[in-house]
Structure formats: structure tokens, C-alpha cells
Amino acid sequence: MGEALTQEGLVPLGEIFRILRGSVLLKGNVMPRLGETVCTTDGKAIGYVSDIFGKISGFYILVRLTSEKLELKIGEKLYLQGKTGLAGSSEKAKPQL
């Protein structure tokens, strides 16, 4: 957590925890918005944020993949481009009850 932007302006979203058919589950680093584009280390868009669940202190992010021909591995880091979601907004994130 708290990693700086990479050279390409990517924000670390999280690490792949599980690989599912058409989706991957990440352990989250930052809180994204639903629908945000998810990229690999090289900036290639591979999907979008489909769901976020779990406790604020340890949440998971479901990423719906836009292609089935991807070579992803458990532990691989995925990213968002530039400022993102709730973490990049000026408003405080309020947990849903």
C-alpha cells in the first residue's frame, strides 16, 4: 500500500488472489470506482472493476476481463491509470452500512 505512481502514471490496484472464468479477484490496495479500467504493468487495458467487497481494512476487487486470451498469474499486480476512485477524490469515503 501507499506505492507511488509508476512511470506510466499507473496506480497499483492490487494483486491477483484468484483467477476465475472471465474474471480475476484482487486483494485491494486502493479503493476504485465501479467500472474503472484495469491495466497490466505495461499499461494494457485488460478489464474493468465489476465489484468490491469485504472489510475496509482488507477488501477484494472483482475485475471482469475483456479478453479470455490473457496470461495472468496469481500474485501479479494490476493497476488503474492516473488518479482513481475514492482514493483520488477530495471527499472522504463513507462505508456503506
N, C-alpha and C positions, 0 to 999 in steps of 0.2 A: 504494500500500500504506500501511497504518497510518492510514487515514482514520477519523475519529471517527464515532460513531453519528449518523444523521440525526435530525431532529426526531421522526420517527415510530418511532424505535428500530430502524431497519434497518441491517444490517451490509453494506457493499459486498462482494459475492461476486466479481465480475469483469466484464470487458467482452466483449460478443459478438464472437467471432472468425470464426465461420462459421454460416450458417443452413442447416439440413438439414430434410428432410421429417419433421415431428413432433418435432424436437429442435433445440437450439442448442448450439454449442460455445463455451465461455468461456475466456479467459486468466484463470486464478485469482488472486485477491488474498488470500483466506483459505482454509484447508483445512476444508471442510464434512464432514458425515457423510452417507453414502448415505441417500437418502430424505428429506432435509430439503427443506422447501418453499421455492421460489424466487419472488421478487416483483419487480415493476417499481418504479420510483421512487415511485409513488403508493401502494405497499403492496398492490397487487392480486396475488394468487397466480396464477402462470401455469404452474407445473410443479414438478418435484422433481429433486434431484440423482440421476442414474442411474449415473454412472461418473466416476472421477477417474484421470488417467494422466499420465505424463511425469515429469520430474525435480522434486525438491522445490523447486529454485531457479526453475523455470519450468513449472508444471503446468497442465493443462487440465481443465475440468469439463464433462461432458456433462449437459445439462438436458433431460429428457423433458417436452415440453409437454403440458398437459392440455386444450388447445383448439387447433384449427387456424385459428381466426379471430383471429389476433394480428398486429398491425402492429409487428414488431420490426425494428431496423436494426443493421447491423454497427457496432460502436463503442459501442452503447448499454450502459449499466451495469445490471446486475441485482443483487438484494440478497437477504439472508436476514433473518428477523425476530429481533431480540434476540441474546442470546449464542448462539454457534453452534459446532458440531462440535468438532474437535480444538483449534482456536484458542481456544475459550472454556473448555476443560476445564482442570482443575488438574494433570492428568497430562501428562507430556511425550509428544509424538507420536513414535512409533518408526517409521522407514521399514521397509517390507516388503522383504525380500530375495528 
